[in-house]
């Protein structure tokens, strides 16, 4: 029976032991330095950057792909060789003020030079926007495919840089097309939707259209954005109508428009009509018998002691002329003369305008004498 005896392991030489210790120390120090460097970069990120980075690592970036992104020196061609595009001036943008004062708003818009992009300029901006999102998407997949599932410091900084560049270009495209939202909102007025809410919904639709637009198809962005904005307006109207059907409200007098001026005007007209009737019946305007007869028959007035039939209607000029024996043209002249007397009496004793006119004329005369 053979017994296997393990031979003792040969110890390394002292110099070799020192070399092995140095390797282990160097590898551990390198890994610790690498981890410390990553932690130091993460510590340099602000709380806002950290939240943004966490959001980017939890949501996959969407973008419109293009063959130009995979060409050699794509970044240089898309950004450095691209022509300069004028940025819009949004100081004129006050949608609610523009709605309340159309004249002032239109004057402000005319005084500000509007930036209108050509098809080539739109293609350049959308290529830059989608390439930046493409780089964010690429970095996301690099991080997710790594064993640690955590970004390296360089990857974190690169991801935040490309995301902010895409956000700046997206804002530039949206601000260039703000006038389109206002024009669509004014054209598509909805009585049940507030103008400010309509503009806000249109702006959100504009931003979604920027994210989904494919400039490689050769269409203008305004054509695509108009349809998206109109659909958003339609959805807003349908949402509000469904809400009102689901939550109907009773009549609230506090929400009713005030009719104070109409009521006050109606009361004043009624008092003025009663005063005219008293002037005629009491003959305060020094009317002749013929003038009183014409006015009473023309306006169906009766003295206080006489009953006034409800069915009786005022007489015409011809009917009154038959009673007093004159033509209807003569009746009109008598009526106009009597009305002038009644108006003068009404202004003097009820309205008070005649006294004010006389006082003004007296004051002007005194100043003229001076």
C-alpha positions in Angstrom: 0.0 0.0 0.0 1.5 3.2 -1.1 1.1 6.3 1.1 1.2 9.7 -0.6 3.2 12.2 1.4 2.9 15.9 0.6 6.2 17.5 0.2 6.7 20.8 2.0 6.2 23.9 -0.1 9.4 25.7 -1.0 9.5 29.2 0.6 10.4 32.1 -1.6 13.7 33.9 -1.2 13.7 37.1 1.0 14.1 39.4 -2.0 11.3 37.7 -3.8 9.1 38.0 -0.7 9.7 41.8 -0.6 8.9 42.0 -4.3 5.5 40.2 -3.8 4.7 42.4 -0.8 5.4 45.5 -2.9 3.1 44.2 -5.7 0.3 43.6 -3.3 0.7 47.0 -1.7 0.9 48.7 -5.1 -2.2 47.0 -6.4 -4.2 47.7 -3.3 -3.0 51.3 -3.2 -3.9 51.7 -6.9 -7.4 50.3 -6.4 -7.9 52.4 -3.3 -6.6 55.5 -5.2 -9.0 54.7 -8.0 -11.9 54.3 -5.6 -10.9 57.5 -3.7 -10.8 59.4 -7.0 -14.3 58.2 -7.9 -15.6 59.2 -4.5 -13.9 62.6 -4.7 -15.5 63.3 -8.1 -18.9 62.2 -6.7 -18.4 64.4 -3.7 -17.7 67.4 -6.1 -21.2 66.9 -7.7 -23.8 69.2 -6.3 -27.1 67.8 -4.9 -28.8 69.0 -8.1 -26.2 67.2 -10.3 -26.6 64.1 -8.2 -30.4 64.1 -8.6 -30.0 64.6 -12.4 -27.5 61.8 -12.6 -29.7 59.4 -10.7 -32.6 60.3 -13.0 -30.5 59.7 -16.1 -29.3 56.3 -14.8 -32.9 55.2 -14.1 -34.6 56.4 -17.3 -33.3 55.5 -20.8 -32.7 58.5 -23.0 -34.9 58.6 -26.1 -33.6 60.2 -29.4 -34.1 60.2 -33.1 -31.3 58.2 -34.7 -29.4 59.3 -37.8 -26.7 57.9 -40.1 -24.7 61.0 -39.5 -24.1 60.0 -35.9 -21.9 57.1 -37.0 -19.7 58.8 -39.5 -16.1 59.5 -38.8 -15.6 62.8 -36.9 -19.3 63.1 -36.4 -19.0 65.4 -33.4 -16.8 67.8 -35.3 -19.0 67.8 -38.4 -22.2 68.3 -36.4 -21.0 71.1 -34.0 -17.8 72.7 -35.2 -18.5 72.8 -39.0 -22.1 73.8 -38.5 -23.1 77.4 -39.4 -24.0 79.9 -36.8 -27.7 80.2 -36.1 -29.2 83.3 -34.6 -30.8 82.8 -31.2 -34.3 84.2 -30.6 -35.2 87.2 -28.4 -38.0 86.3 -26.1 -38.4 89.7 -24.3 -41.7 90.3 -26.1 -43.3 87.1 -24.8 -46.0 88.0 -22.4 -49.0 85.8 -23.4 -51.5 87.0 -20.8 -50.6 90.7 -21.2 -50.8 90.3 -24.9 -54.3 88.9 -24.6 -55.5 91.8 -22.4 -53.9 94.5 -24.5 -53.7 93.4 -28.1 -52.5 96.8 -29.3 -49.6 97.1 -27.0 -48.7 93.4 -27.5 -48.7 93.8 -31.3 -46.5 96.9 -31.1 -44.0 95.0 -29.0 -43.9 92.1 -31.3 -43.3 94.3 -34.3 -40.5 96.1 -32.6 -38.7 92.8 -31.9 -37.0 91.0 -34.8 -38.4 87.5 -35.1 -36.0 84.6 -35.9 -37.4 82.4 -38.6 -35.4 79.3 -39.3 -34.9 77.8 -42.7 -35.2 74.1 -43.3 -31.4 73.7 -43.4 -31.0 75.6 -40.1 -33.7 73.4 -38.5 -31.9 70.3 -39.6 -28.6 71.5 -38.1 -30.2 72.2 -34.7 -32.1 69.0 -34.6 -29.0 67.0 -35.5 -27.1 68.7 -32.7 -30.0 68.1 -30.3 -30.4 64.4 -31.1 -26.6 63.7 -31.3 -26.3 65.0 -27.7 -29.1 62.7 -26.6 -27.4 59.9 -28.5 -24.2 60.4 -26.6 -26.2 60.3 -23.3 -27.9 57.1 -24.4 -24.5 55.5 -25.3 -23.0 56.4 -21.9 -26.1 55.0 -20.2 -25.6 51.6 -21.8 -21.9 51.6 -21.0 -22.7 52.2 -17.3 -25.5 49.6 -17.2 -23.2 47.0 -18.9 -20.4 47.5 -16.4 -20.1 45.1 -13.4 -20.6 47.8 -10.8 -23.6 49.5 -12.6 -22.1 52.8 -11.4 -20.6 55.5 -13.7 -16.9 56.4 -13.5 -16.2 60.0 -12.7 -15.4 60.8 -16.3 -18.6 59.1 -17.4 -20.7 61.0 -14.9 -19.3 64.4 -16.0 -19.6 63.5 -19.7 -23.2 62.4 -19.3 -24.2 65.6 -17.5 -22.4 67.7 -20.1 -24.1 66.1 -23.0 -27.5 66.2 -21.3 -27.2 70.0 -20.6 -26.1 70.7 -24.1 -29.2 68.9 -25.4 -31.4 70.9 -23.0 -29.9 74.2 -24.2 -30.6 73.3 -27.9 -34.1 72.1 -27.1 -34.8 75.4 -25.4 -33.5 77.4 -28.4 -35.8 75.5 -30.8 -38.8 76.0 -28.5 -38.2 79.7 -28.0 -37.8 80.2 -31.7 -41.4 78.8 -32.2 -43.1 80.5 -29.3 -45.0 82.9 -31.7 -46.5 79.8 -33.4 -48.1 78.8 -30.1 -49.6 82.2 -29.5 -50.9 82.4 -33.1 -52.6 79.0 -32.8 -54.1 79.9 -29.4 -55.6 83.1 -30.7 -57.0 81.3 -33.7 -58.4 78.4 -31.7 -60.3 80.3 -29.0 -62.3 78.2 -26.6 -64.8 79.9 -24.4 -64.6 77.2 -21.7 -60.7 77.2 -21.6 -58.7 80.1 -20.2 -56.3 81.8 -22.6 -53.3 81.3 -20.3 -54.1 77.6 -19.8 -54.5 77.2 -23.5 -51.0 78.8 -24.2 -49.5 76.6 -21.4 -50.9 73.5 -23.0 -49.6 74.6 -26.4 -46.1 75.2 -25.0 -46.0 71.7 -23.5 -47.1 70.2 -26.9 -44.4 72.3 -28.6 -41.7 70.7 -26.3 -43.0 67.2 -27.0 -42.9 67.9 -30.7 -39.3 69.0 -30.4 -38.5 65.6 -28.8 -40.3 63.6 -31.4 -39.5 65.5 -34.7 -37.4 63.7 -37.3 -35.6 66.4 -39.3 -34.2 63.7 -41.7 -37.6 63.3 -43.4 -37.3 66.8 -45.0 -40.4 68.4 -43.5 -40.6 71.8 -41.8 -40.9 71.7 -38.0 -43.8 74.2 -38.0 -45.9 71.7 -40.0 -45.4 69.0 -37.5 -45.7 71.3 -34.5 -49.0 72.8 -35.7 -50.7 69.4 -35.7 -49.3 68.6 -32.3 -50.5 71.9 -30.8 -54.0 71.5 -32.3 -54.3 68.0 -30.9 -53.2 69.3 -27.5 -55.9 72.1 -27.6 -58.5 69.5 -28.5 -57.5 67.2 -25.6 -57.6 70.1 -23.2 -61.2 71.0 -24.3 -62.4 67.4 -24.1 -60.7 67.0 -20.6 -62.5 70.2 -19.3 -65.9 69.1 -20.7 -65.6 65.7 -19.1 -64.7 67.3 -15.8 -67.7 69.5 -15.9 -70.0 66.6 -16.8 -68.5 64.6 -13.9 -68.6 67.4 -11.4 -71.6 69.7 -12.2 -72.1 72.7 -10.1 -75.3 74.6 -9.1 -75.9 78.3 -9.9 -73.7 80.5 -7.7 -74.8 84.2 -7.6 -71.3 85.2 -6.7 -70.0 84.0 -10.0 -72.7 85.8 -12.0 -71.7 89.0 -13.9 -72.9 92.1 -12.1 -75.8 93.9 -13.6 -75.6 97.0 -11.4 -75.1 99.5 -14.2 -77.9 98.0 -16.3 -80.3 98.2 -13.2 -79.2 101.7 -12.4 -79.7 102.8 -16.0 -83.2 101.2 -16.1 -84.3 102.9 -12.9 -83.0 106.2 -14.1 -84.9 105.9 -17.4 -88.1 105.0 -15.5 -87.8 108.0 -13.2 -87.2 110.2 -16.2 -90.3 108.9 -18.0 -92.4 109.5 -14.9 -91.0 113.0 -14.6 -91.9 113.8 -18.3 -95.4 112.5 -17.7 -95.8 114.8 -14.7 -94.5 117.7 -16.7 -97.1 117.2 -19.4 -100.0 116.4 -17.1 -99.3 119.4 -14.8 -98.3 121.6 -17.7 -95.1 122.8 -16.2 -93.6 123.5 -19.6 -96.3 126.1 -20.5 -97.7 124.0 -23.4 -100.7 125.3 -25.4 -103.9 123.4 -25.6 -103.0 122.1 -29.0 -99.6 121.0 -27.9 -101.0 119.2 -24.9 -103.6 117.4 -27.1 -100.9 116.3 -29.5 -98.6 115.0 -26.8 -101.3 113.2 -24.9 -102.6 111.4 -27.9 -99.2 110.7 -29.5 -97.9 109.1 -26.2 -101.2 107.8 -24.8 -101.1 110.0 -21.7 -104.2 110.6 -19.6 -104.8 112.9 -16.6 -104.5 111.5 -13.2 -108.3 111.3 -12.7 -109.0 109.4 -16.0 -108.5 105.7 -16.4 -106.0 104.6 -19.0 -107.1 101.5 -21.0 -104.3 98.9 -21.2 -105.3 97.9 -24.8 -105.3 101.5 -26.1 -102.3 102.3 -28.3 -100.7 105.7 -29.1 -102.2 107.5 -32.1 -100.3 108.1 -35.3 -99.6 111.6 -36.7 -102.4 111.2 -39.2 -105.0 110.2 -36.6 -104.0 113.1 -34.3 -104.3 115.5 -37.4 -107.8 114.3 -38.0 -108.7 115.2 -34.4 -107.3 118.7 -34.4 -108.0 119.3 -38.2 -104.4 119.7 -39.5 -102.1 117.7 -41.7 -99.7 115.1 -40.2 -96.7 117.3 -41.1 -98.2 120.1 -39.1 -98.7 117.6 -36.2 -95.0 116.7 -36.4 -94.0 120.3 -36.1 -96.3 120.9 -33.1 -94.9 117.7 -31.5 -91.3 118.8 -32.0 -91.9 122.2 -30.5 -93.7 120.7 -27.5 -90.9 118.2 -27.0 -88.3 121.1 -26.9 -90.3 122.8 -24.1 -90.6 119.5 -22.2 -86.8 118.8 -22.7 -85.9 122.2 -21.4 -88.1 121.8 -18.3 -86.7 118.3 -17.7 -83.1 119.5 -17.9 -83.7 122.4 -15.6 -85.5 120.6 -12.8 -84.7 116.9 -13.0 -81.3 116.5 -14.7 -79.7 119.7 -13.6 -77.7 120.1 -16.8 -79.2 123.4 -17.8 -78.1 125.1 -14.6 -74.6 123.8 -15.1 -74.6 125.1 -18.7 -75.8 128.5 -17.5 -73.1 128.6 -14.8 -70.4 127.7 -17.3 -71.6 130.4 -19.8 -71.7 133.0 -17.0 -68.2 132.1 -16.0 -67.0 132.3 -19.6 -68.6 135.8 -19.9 -66.9 137.0 -16.7 -63.5 135.8 -18.0 -64.1 137.5 -21.3 -64.9 140.8 -19.6 -61.6 140.5 -17.6 
